[in-house]
Amino acid sequence: MNKPRLPISSDFPAGTHFVIKEFDVPLAYVPGQGWFNWYGGSPRPYESSRLNVGNNWPATSFEEWLALVARSL
């Protein structure tokens, strides 16, 4: 089985929002495509109705977000 590769910032279009949910779930909002959960290294569609005030926040940087993806592998 191939190990998922870590994404790089150029994999995402301008305007993508990188979000952390509940301290360890890396989410990304891709304009025009919606929300994706990157836990485990592969993007899966994510239902944004699960987000509410207090359980998520913007990542301070792409690198912070990417570290969560790496730890989830």
PDB file of N, CA, C and O in Angstrom:
ATOM      1  N   MET A   1       0.846  -1.178   0.000  1.00  0.00           N
ATOM      2  CA  MET A   1       0.000   0.000   0.000  1.00  0.00           C
ATOM      3  C   MET A   1       0.895   1.246   0.000  1.00  0.00           C
ATOM      4  O   MET A   1       1.850   1.323   0.772  1.00  0.00           O
ATOM      5  N   ASN A   2       0.589   2.208  -0.854  1.00  0.00           N
ATOM      6  CA  ASN A   2       1.372   3.436  -0.928  1.00  0.00           C
ATOM      7  C   ASN A   2       1.025   4.360   0.218  1.00  0.00           C
ATOM      8  O   ASN A   2      -0.142   4.554   0.557  1.00  0.00           O
ATOM      9  N   LYS A   3       2.065   4.928   0.808  1.00  0.00           N
ATOM     10  CA  LYS A   3       1.865   5.901   1.870  1.00  0.00           C
ATOM     11  C   LYS A   3       1.437   7.218   1.226  1.00  0.00           C
ATOM     12  O   LYS A   3       2.031   7.642   0.234  1.00  0.00           O
ATOM     13  N   PRO A   4       0.408   7.871   1.781  1.00  0.00           N
ATOM     14  CA  PRO A   4      -0.013   9.155   1.209  1.00  0.00           C
ATOM     15  C   PRO A   4       1.132  10.162   1.269  1.00  0.00           C
ATOM     16  O   PRO A   4       1.921  10.155   2.214  1.00  0.00           O
ATOM     17  N   ARG A   5       1.219  11.012   0.278  1.00  0.00           N
ATOM     18  CA  ARG A   5       2.251  12.053   0.284  1.00  0.00           C
ATOM     19  C   ARG A   5       1.679  13.296   0.949  1.00  0.00           C
ATOM     20  O   ARG A   5       0.488  13.587   0.847  1.00  0.00           O
ATOM     21  N   LEU A   6       2.539  14.004   1.617  1.00  0.00           N
ATOM     22  CA  LEU A   6       2.104  15.245   2.239  1.00  0.00           C
ATOM     23  C   LEU A   6       1.828  16.282   1.159  1.00  0.00           C
ATOM     24  O   LEU A   6       2.592  16.396   0.201  1.00  0.00           O
ATOM     25  N   PRO A   7       0.759  17.026   1.302  1.00  0.00           N
ATOM     26  CA  PRO A   7       0.482  18.077   0.315  1.00  0.00           C
ATOM     27  C   PRO A   7       1.483  19.218   0.472  1.00  0.00           C
ATOM     28  O   PRO A   7       2.112  19.369   1.519  1.00  0.00           O
ATOM     29  N   ILE A   8       1.618  20.007  -0.572  1.00  0.00           N
ATOM     30  CA  ILE A   8       2.414  21.227  -0.516  1.00  0.00           C
ATOM     31  C   ILE A   8       1.477  22.398  -0.796  1.00  0.00           C
ATOM     32  O   ILE A   8       0.408  22.225  -1.381  1.00  0.00           O
ATOM     33  N   SER A   9       1.882  23.564  -0.381  1.00  0.00           N
ATOM     34  CA  SER A   9       0.975  24.710  -0.470  1.00  0.00           C
ATOM     35  C   SER A   9       0.502  24.965  -1.897  1.00  0.00           C
ATOM     36  O   SER A   9      -0.620  25.429  -2.095  1.00  0.00           O
ATOM     37  N   SER A  10       1.336  24.672  -2.896  1.00  0.00           N
ATOM     38  CA  SER A  10       0.930  24.916  -4.284  1.00  0.00           C
ATOM     39  C   SER A  10      -0.122  23.914  -4.779  1.00  0.00           C
ATOM     40  O   SER A  10      -0.651  24.074  -5.879  1.00  0.00           O
ATOM     41  N   ASP A  11      -0.429  22.889  -3.985  1.00  0.00           N
ATOM     42  CA  ASP A  11      -1.511  21.955  -4.332  1.00  0.00           C
ATOM     43  C   ASP A  11      -2.882  22.594  -4.169  1.00  0.00           C
ATOM     44  O   ASP A  11      -3.881  22.066  -4.659  1.00  0.00           O
ATOM     45  N   PHE A  12      -2.929  23.730  -3.480  1.00  0.00           N
ATOM     46  CA  PHE A  12      -4.200  24.368  -3.145  1.00  0.00           C
ATOM     47  C   PHE A  12      -4.347  25.693  -3.888  1.00  0.00           C
ATOM     48  O   PHE A  12      -3.380  26.443  -4.023  1.00  0.00           O
ATOM     49  N   PRO A  13      -5.550  25.980  -4.367  1.00  0.00           N
ATOM     50  CA  PRO A  13      -5.760  27.254  -5.056  1.00  0.00           C
ATOM     51  C   PRO A  13      -5.739  28.419  -4.063  1.00  0.00           C
ATOM     52  O   PRO A  13      -5.926  28.241  -2.859  1.00  0.00           O
ATOM     53  N   ALA A  14      -5.507  29.602  -4.602  1.00  0.00           N
ATOM     54  CA  ALA A  14      -5.551  30.811  -3.776  1.00  0.00           C
ATOM     55  C   ALA A  14      -6.908  30.890  -3.096  1.00  0.00           C
ATOM     56  O   ALA A  14      -7.929  30.535  -3.685  1.00  0.00           O
ATOM     57  N   GLY A  15      -6.915  31.347  -1.877  1.00  0.00           N
ATOM     58  CA  GLY A  15      -8.157  31.489  -1.139  1.00  0.00           C
ATOM     59  C   GLY A  15      -8.534  30.282  -0.302  1.00  0.00           C
ATOM     60  O   GLY A  15      -9.553  30.309   0.389  1.00  0.00           O
ATOM     61  N   THR A  16      -7.732  29.215  -0.348  1.00  0.00           N
ATOM     62  CA  THR A  16      -8.003  28.053   0.491  1.00  0.00           C
ATOM     63  C   THR A  16      -7.802  28.433   1.952  1.00  0.00           C
ATOM     64  O   THR A  16      -6.837  29.115   2.296  1.00  0.00           O
ATOM     65  N   HIS A  17      -8.715  27.991   2.806  1.00  0.00           N
ATOM     66  CA  HIS A  17      -8.625  28.247   4.248  1.00  0.00           C
ATOM     67  C   HIS A  17      -8.225  26.953   4.941  1.00  0.00           C
ATOM     68  O   HIS A  17      -8.831  25.905   4.717  1.00  0.00           O
ATOM     69  N   PHE A  18      -7.198  27.034   5.783  1.00  0.00           N
ATOM     70  CA  PHE A  18      -6.720  25.879   6.535  1.00  0.00           C
ATOM     71  C   PHE A  18      -7.194  26.025   7.972  1.00  0.00           C
ATOM     72  O   PHE A  18      -6.925  27.027   8.634  1.00  0.00           O
ATOM     73  N   VAL A  19      -7.906  25.003   8.442  1.00  0.00           N
ATOM     74  CA  VAL A  19      -8.601  25.061   9.725  1.00  0.00           C
ATOM     75  C   VAL A  19      -8.232  23.838  10.560  1.00  0.00           C
ATOM     76  O   VAL A  19      -8.003  22.751  10.030  1.00  0.00           O
ATOM     77  N   ILE A  20      -8.180  24.038  11.872  1.00  0.00           N
ATOM     78  CA  ILE A  20      -7.932  22.942  12.807  1.00  0.00           C
ATOM     79  C   ILE A  20      -9.207  22.723  13.608  1.00  0.00           C
ATOM     80  O   ILE A  20      -9.751  23.654  14.200  1.00  0.00           O
ATOM     81  N   LYS A  21      -9.670  21.490  13.619  1.00  0.00           N
ATOM     82  CA  LYS A  21     -10.864  21.141  14.391  1.00  0.00           C
ATOM     83  C   LYS A  21     -10.455  20.276  15.578  1.00  0.00           C
ATOM     84  O   LYS A  21      -9.748  19.279  15.428  1.00  0.00           O
ATOM     85  N   GLU A  22     -10.908  20.674  16.743  1.00  0.00           N
ATOM     86  CA  GLU A  22     -10.699  19.891  17.965  1.00  0.00           C
ATOM     87  C   GLU A  22      -9.252  19.466  18.161  1.00  0.00           C
ATOM     88  O   GLU A  22      -8.988  18.332  18.558  1.00  0.00           O
ATOM     89  N   PHE A  23      -8.325  20.352  17.889  1.00  0.00           N
ATOM     90  CA  PHE A  23      -6.895  20.216  18.179  1.00  0.00           C
ATOM     91  C   PHE A  23      -6.100  19.287  17.268  1.00  0.00           C
ATOM     92  O   PHE A  23      -4.875  19.396  17.223  1.00  0.00           O
ATOM     93  N   ASP A  24      -6.752  18.371  16.535  1.00  0.00           N
ATOM     94  CA  ASP A  24      -5.941  17.446  15.747  1.00  0.00           C
ATOM     95  C   ASP A  24      -6.498  17.071  14.378  1.00  0.00           C
ATOM     96  O   ASP A  24      -5.943  16.204  13.704  1.00  0.00           O
ATOM     97  N   VAL A  25      -7.572  17.704  13.964  1.00  0.00           N
ATOM     98  CA  VAL A  25      -8.152  17.365  12.660  1.00  0.00           C
ATOM     99  C   VAL A  25      -7.875  18.503  11.679  1.00  0.00           C
ATOM    100  O   VAL A  25      -8.399  19.604  11.848  1.00  0.00           O
ATOM    101  N   PRO A  26      -7.049  18.247  10.649  1.00  0.00           N
ATOM    102  CA  PRO A  26      -6.742  19.275   9.654  1.00  0.00           C
ATOM    103  C   PRO A  26      -7.820  19.337   8.568  1.00  0.00           C
ATOM    104  O   PRO A  26      -7.994  18.395   7.794  1.00  0.00           O
ATOM    105  N   LEU A  27      -8.525  20.446   8.528  1.00  0.00           N
ATOM    106  CA  LEU A  27      -9.548  20.662   7.516  1.00  0.00           C
ATOM    107  C   LEU A  27      -9.093  21.746   6.559  1.00  0.00           C
ATOM    108  O   LEU A  27      -8.321  22.630   6.932  1.00  0.00           O
ATOM    109  N   ALA A  28      -9.566  21.679   5.339  1.00  0.00           N
ATOM    110  CA  ALA A  28      -9.275  22.729   4.358  1.00  0.00           C
ATOM    111  C   ALA A  28     -10.561  23.071   3.623  1.00  0.00           C
ATOM    112  O   ALA A  28     -11.299  22.192   3.180  1.00  0.00           O
ATOM    113  N   TYR A  29     -10.812  24.371   3.506  1.00  0.00           N
ATOM    114  CA  TYR A  29     -11.926  24.833   2.684  1.00  0.00           C
ATOM    115  C   TYR A  29     -11.338  25.298   1.365  1.00  0.00           C
ATOM    116  O   TYR A  29     -10.577  26.265   1.326  1.00  0.00           O
ATOM    117  N   VAL A  30     -11.689  24.617   0.289  1.00  0.00           N
ATOM    118  CA  VAL A  30     -11.185  24.933  -1.046  1.00  0.00           C
ATOM    119  C   VAL A  30     -12.303  25.670  -1.792  1.00  0.00           C
ATOM    120  O   VAL A  30     -13.379  25.112  -2.002  1.00  0.00           O
ATOM    121  N   PRO A  31     -12.050  26.925  -2.193  1.00  0.00           N
ATOM    122  CA  PRO A  31     -13.096  27.691  -2.882  1.00  0.00           C
ATOM    123  C   PRO A  31     -13.639  26.941  -4.100  1.00  0.00           C
ATOM    124  O   PRO A  31     -12.885  26.417  -4.919  1.00  0.00           O
ATOM    125  N   GLY A  32     -14.957  26.909  -4.191  1.00  0.00           N
ATOM    126  CA  GLY A  32     -15.606  26.254  -5.322  1.00  0.00           C
ATOM    127  C   GLY A  32     -15.718  24.745  -5.203  1.00  0.00           C
ATOM    128  O   GLY A  32     -16.394  24.107  -6.010  1.00  0.00           O
ATOM    129  N   GLN A  33     -15.053  24.159  -4.192  1.00  0.00           N
ATOM    130  CA  GLN A  33     -15.091  22.703  -4.019  1.00  0.00           C
ATOM    131  C   GLN A  33     -15.639  22.274  -2.667  1.00  0.00           C
ATOM    132  O   GLN A  33     -16.201  21.186  -2.546  1.00  0.00           O
ATOM    133  N   GLY A  34     -15.485  23.111  -1.655  1.00  0.00           N
ATOM    134  CA  GLY A  34     -16.011  22.798  -0.336  1.00  0.00           C
ATOM    135  C   GLY A  34     -14.944  22.400   0.660  1.00  0.00           C
ATOM    136  O   GLY A  34     -13.755  22.663   0.479  1.00  0.00           O
ATOM    137  N   TRP A  35     -15.411  21.750   1.730  1.00  0.00           N
ATOM    138  CA  TRP A  35     -14.561  21.351   2.852  1.00  0.00           C
ATOM    139  C   TRP A  35     -14.003  19.953   2.665  1.00  0.00           C
ATOM    140  O   TRP A  35     -14.670  19.066   2.132  1.00  0.00           O
ATOM    141  N   PHE A  36     -12.737  19.767   3.125  1.00  0.00           N
ATOM    142  CA  PHE A  36     -12.084  18.466   3.064  1.00  0.00           C
ATOM    143  C   PHE A  36     -11.362  18.191   4.369  1.00  0.00           C
ATOM    144  O   PHE A  36     -10.756  19.082   4.964  1.00  0.00           O
ATOM    145  N   ASN A  37     -11.440  16.941   4.802  1.00  0.00           N
ATOM    146  CA  ASN A  37     -10.732  16.462   5.981  1.00  0.00           C
ATOM    147  C   ASN A  37      -9.461  15.774   5.487  1.00  0.00           C
ATOM    148  O   ASN A  37      -9.533  14.819   4.713  1.00  0.00           O
ATOM    149  N   TRP A  38      -8.303  16.252   5.929  1.00  0.00           N
ATOM    150  CA  TRP A  38      -7.022  15.699   5.502  1.00  0.00           C
ATOM    151  C   TRP A  38      -6.419  14.753   6.524  1.00  0.00           C
ATOM    152  O   TRP A  38      -5.274  14.333   6.358  1.00  0.00           O
ATOM    153  N   TYR A  39      -7.156  14.399   7.583  1.00  0.00           N
ATOM    154  CA  TYR A  39      -6.636  13.464   8.583  1.00  0.00           C
ATOM    155  C   TYR A  39      -6.323  12.140   7.885  1.00  0.00           C
ATOM    156  O   TYR A  39      -7.184  11.586   7.201  1.00  0.00           O
ATOM    157  N   GLY A  40      -5.114  11.633   8.049  1.00  0.00           N
ATOM    158  CA  GLY A  40      -4.694  10.401   7.385  1.00  0.00           C
ATOM    159  C   GLY A  40      -3.969  10.645   6.074  1.00  0.00           C
ATOM    160  O   GLY A  40      -3.484   9.702   5.449  1.00  0.00           O
ATOM    161  N   GLY A  41      -3.891  11.912   5.646  1.00  0.00           N
ATOM    162  CA  GLY A  41      -3.091  12.255   4.478  1.00  0.00           C
ATOM    163  C   GLY A  41      -3.801  12.259   3.142  1.00  0.00           C
ATOM    164  O   GLY A  41      -3.195  12.602   2.127  1.00  0.00           O
ATOM    165  N   SER A  42      -5.062  11.891   3.116  1.00  0.00           N
ATOM    166  CA  SER A  42      -5.827  11.907   1.868  1.00  0.00           C
ATOM    167  C   SER A  42      -7.080  12.745   2.079  1.00  0.00           C
ATOM    168  O   SER A  42      -7.771  12.574   3.084  1.00  0.00           O
ATOM    169  N   PRO A  43      -7.387  13.649   1.148  1.00  0.00           N
ATOM    170  CA  PRO A  43      -8.565  14.495   1.335  1.00  0.00           C
ATOM    171  C   PRO A  43      -9.864  13.715   1.154  1.00  0.00           C
ATOM    172  O   PRO A  43     -10.031  12.947   0.207  1.00  0.00           O
ATOM    173  N   ARG A  44     -10.771  13.941   2.095  1.00  0.00           N
ATOM    174  CA  ARG A  44     -12.110  13.359   2.009  1.00  0.00           C
ATOM    175  C   ARG A  44     -13.116  14.481   2.213  1.00  0.00           C
ATOM    176  O   ARG A  44     -12.892  15.349   3.056  1.00  0.00           O
ATOM    177  N   PRO A  45     -14.203  14.492   1.478  1.00  0.00           N
ATOM    178  CA  PRO A  45     -15.216  15.540   1.693  1.00  0.00           C
ATOM    179  C   PRO A  45     -15.625  15.584   3.164  1.00  0.00           C
ATOM    180  O   PRO A  45     -15.714  14.553   3.831  1.00  0.00           O
ATOM    181  N   TYR A  46     -15.869  16.791   3.650  1.00  0.00           N
ATOM    182  CA  TYR A  46     -16.234  16.979   5.053  1.00  0.00           C
ATOM    183  C   TYR A  46     -17.516  17.795   5.127  1.00  0.00           C
ATOM    184  O   TYR A  46     -17.655  18.816   4.453  1.00  0.00           O
ATOM    185  N   GLU A  47     -18.439  17.340   5.940  1.00  0.00           N
ATOM    186  CA  GLU A  47     -19.718  18.030   6.127  1.00  0.00           C
ATOM    187  C   GLU A  47     -19.531  19.188   7.102  1.00  0.00           C
ATOM    188  O   GLU A  47     -19.315  18.974   8.295  1.00  0.00           O
ATOM    189  N   SER A  48     -19.614  20.402   6.596  1.00  0.00           N
ATOM    190  CA  SER A  48     -19.333  21.582   7.408  1.00  0.00           C
ATOM    191  C   SER A  48     -20.350  21.827   8.512  1.00  0.00           C
ATOM    192  O   SER A  48     -20.097  22.642   9.399  1.00  0.00           O
ATOM    193  N   SER A  49     -21.488  21.152   8.487  1.00  0.00           N
ATOM    194  CA  SER A  49     -22.467  21.335   9.565  1.00  0.00           C
ATOM    195  C   SER A  49     -21.926  20.817  10.897  1.00  0.00           C
ATOM    196  O   SER A  49     -22.485  21.120  11.951  1.00  0.00           O
ATOM    197  N   ARG A  50     -20.847  20.042  10.857  1.00  0.00           N
ATOM    198  CA  ARG A  50     -20.214  19.553  12.084  1.00  0.00           C
ATOM    199  C   ARG A  50     -19.349  20.628  12.748  1.00  0.00           C
ATOM    200  O   ARG A  50     -18.897  20.453  13.880  1.00  0.00           O
ATOM    201  N   LEU A  51     -19.123  21.726  12.050  1.00  0.00           N
ATOM    202  CA  LEU A  51     -18.334  22.829  12.607  1.00  0.00           C
ATOM    203  C   LEU A  51     -19.261  23.765  13.370  1.00  0.00           C
ATOM    204  O   LEU A  51     -20.336  24.125  12.890  1.00  0.00           O
ATOM    205  N   ASN A  52     -18.832  24.147  14.551  1.00  0.00           N
ATOM    206  CA  ASN A  52     -19.580  25.149  15.296  1.00  0.00           C
ATOM    207  C   ASN A  52     -18.613  25.998  16.106  1.00  0.00           C
ATOM    208  O   ASN A  52     -17.444  25.645  16.263  1.00  0.00           O
ATOM    209  N   VAL A  53     -19.096  27.095  16.606  1.00  0.00           N
ATOM    210  CA  VAL A  53     -18.244  28.024  17.344  1.00  0.00           C
ATOM    211  C   VAL A  53     -17.569  27.281  18.490  1.00  0.00           C
ATOM    212  O   VAL A  53     -18.228  26.623  19.295  1.00  0.00           O
ATOM    213  N   GLY A  54     -16.260  27.396  18.552  1.00  0.00           N
ATOM    214  CA  GLY A  54     -15.514  26.793  19.643  1.00  0.00           C
ATOM    215  C   GLY A  54     -14.860  25.463  19.345  1.00  0.00           C
ATOM    216  O   GLY A  54     -13.972  25.055  20.093  1.00  0.00           O
ATOM    217  N   ASN A  55     -15.255  24.756  18.280  1.00  0.00           N
ATOM    218  CA  ASN A  55     -14.611  23.469  18.017  1.00  0.00           C
ATOM    219  C   ASN A  55     -13.627  23.535  16.849  1.00  0.00           C
ATOM    220  O   ASN A  55     -13.096  22.507  16.428  1.00  0.00           O
ATOM    221  N   ASN A  56     -13.381  24.739  16.323  1.00  0.00           N
ATOM    222  CA  ASN A  56     -12.429  24.886  15.214  1.00  0.00           C
ATOM    223  C   ASN A  56     -11.901  26.310  15.193  1.00  0.00           C
ATOM    224  O   ASN A  56     -12.511  27.224  15.748  1.00  0.00           O
ATOM    225  N   TRP A  57     -10.758  26.483  14.543  1.00  0.00           N
ATOM    226  CA  TRP A  57     -10.137  27.794  14.416  1.00  0.00           C
ATOM    227  C   TRP A  57      -9.192  27.775  13.226  1.00  0.00           C
ATOM    228  O   TRP A  57      -8.750  26.707  12.802  1.00  0.00           O
ATOM    229  N   PRO A  58      -8.876  28.949  12.681  1.00  0.00           N
ATOM    230  CA  PRO A  58      -7.946  29.005  11.559  1.00  0.00           C
ATOM    231  C   PRO A  58      -6.537  28.568  11.995  1.00  0.00           C
ATOM    232  O   PRO A  58      -6.081  28.931  13.079  1.00  0.00           O
ATOM    233  N   ALA A  59      -5.869  27.804  11.164  1.00  0.00           N
ATOM    234  CA  ALA A  59      -4.468  27.481  11.432  1.00  0.00           C
ATOM    235  C   ALA A  59      -3.666  28.776  11.344  1.00  0.00           C
ATOM    236  O   ALA A  59      -3.974  29.646  10.530  1.00  0.00           O
ATOM    237  N   THR A  60      -2.645  28.900  12.176  1.00  0.00           N
ATOM    238  CA  THR A  60      -1.834  30.114  12.149  1.00  0.00           C
ATOM    239  C   THR A  60      -0.945  30.175  10.908  1.00  0.00           C
ATOM    240  O   THR A  60      -0.474  31.245  10.522  1.00  0.00           O
ATOM    241  N   SER A  61      -0.719  29.005  10.284  1.00  0.00           N
ATOM    242  CA  SER A  61       0.088  28.946   9.065  1.00  0.00           C
ATOM    243  C   SER A  61      -0.177  27.621   8.358  1.00  0.00           C
ATOM    244  O   SER A  61      -0.727  26.688   8.943  1.00  0.00           O
ATOM    245  N   PHE A  62       0.216  27.557   7.110  1.00  0.00           N
ATOM    246  CA  PHE A  62       0.118  26.298   6.377  1.00  0.00           C
ATOM    247  C   PHE A  62       0.976  25.235   7.070  1.00  0.00           C
ATOM    248  O   PHE A  62       0.588  24.069   7.138  1.00  0.00           O
ATOM    249  N   GLU A  63       2.131  25.636   7.577  1.00  0.00           N
ATOM    250  CA  GLU A  63       3.046  24.699   8.221  1.00  0.00           C
ATOM    251  C   GLU A  63       2.428  24.082   9.474  1.00  0.00           C
ATOM    252  O   GLU A  63       2.610  22.893   9.732  1.00  0.00           O
ATOM    253  N   GLU A  64       1.694  24.888  10.257  1.00  0.00           N
ATOM    254  CA  GLU A  64       1.017  24.345  11.435  1.00  0.00           C
ATOM    255  C   GLU A  64      -0.014  23.303  11.001  1.00  0.00           C
ATOM    256  O   GLU A  64      -0.095  22.223  11.588  1.00  0.00           O
ATOM    257  N   TRP A  65      -0.786  23.622   9.996  1.00  0.00           N
ATOM    258  CA  TRP A  65      -1.806  22.717   9.471  1.00  0.00           C
ATOM    259  C   TRP A  65      -1.145  21.436   8.939  1.00  0.00           C
ATOM    260  O   TRP A  65      -1.607  20.330   9.221  1.00  0.00           O
ATOM    261  N   LEU A  66      -0.065  21.596   8.171  1.00  0.00           N
ATOM    262  CA  LEU A  66       0.632  20.460   7.574  1.00  0.00           C
ATOM    263  C   LEU A  66       1.206  19.520   8.645  1.00  0.00           C
ATOM    264  O   LEU A  66       1.234  18.305   8.449  1.00  0.00           O
ATOM    265  N   ALA A  67       1.656  20.071   9.758  1.00  0.00           N
ATOM    266  CA  ALA A  67       2.181  19.242  10.851  1.00  0.00           C
ATOM    267  C   ALA A  67       1.092  18.310  11.374  1.00  0.00           C
ATOM    268  O   ALA A  67       1.386  17.171  11.736  1.00  0.00           O
ATOM    269  N   LEU A  68      -0.154  18.767  11.422  1.00  0.00           N
ATOM    270  CA  LEU A  68      -1.254  17.894  11.839  1.00  0.00           C
ATOM    271  C   LEU A  68      -1.489  16.781  10.837  1.00  0.00           C
ATOM    272  O   LEU A  68      -1.732  15.638  11.225  1.00  0.00           O
ATOM    273  N   VAL A  69      -1.420  17.098   9.568  1.00  0.00           N
ATOM    274  CA  VAL A  69      -1.554  16.050   8.539  1.00  0.00           C
ATOM    275  C   VAL A  69      -0.450  15.016   8.724  1.00  0.00           C
ATOM    276  O   VAL A  69      -0.717  13.814   8.704  1.00  0.00           O
ATOM    277  N   ALA A  70       0.792  15.474   8.905  1.00  0.00           N
ATOM    278  CA  ALA A  70       1.928  14.557   9.053  1.00  0.00           C
ATOM    279  C   ALA A  70       1.758  13.663  10.280  1.00  0.00           C
ATOM    280  O   ALA A  70       2.050  12.469  10.221  1.00  0.00           O
ATOM    281  N   ARG A  71       1.290  14.229  11.383  1.00  0.00           N
ATOM    282  CA  ARG A  71       1.103  13.435  12.614  1.00  0.00           C
ATOM    283  C   ARG A  71      -0.027  12.410  12.460  1.00  0.00           C
ATOM    284  O   ARG A  71      -0.066  11.417  13.185  1.00  0.00           O
ATOM    285  N   SER A  72      -0.937  12.648  11.525  1.00  0.00           N
ATOM    286  CA  SER A  72      -2.059  11.720  11.362  1.00  0.00           C
ATOM    287  C   SER A  72      -1.724  10.514  10.486  1.00  0.00           C
ATOM    288  O   SER A  72      -2.535   9.598  10.350  1.00  0.00           O
ATOM    289  N   LEU A  73      -0.552  10.514   9.904  1.00  0.00           N
ATOM    290  CA  LEU A  73      -0.168   9.403   9.021  1.00  0.00           C
ATOM    291  C   LEU A  73       0.259   8.174   9.821  1.00  0.00           C
ATOM    292  O   LEU A  73       0.613   7.150   9.236  1.00  0.00           O
TER     293      LEU A  73
END
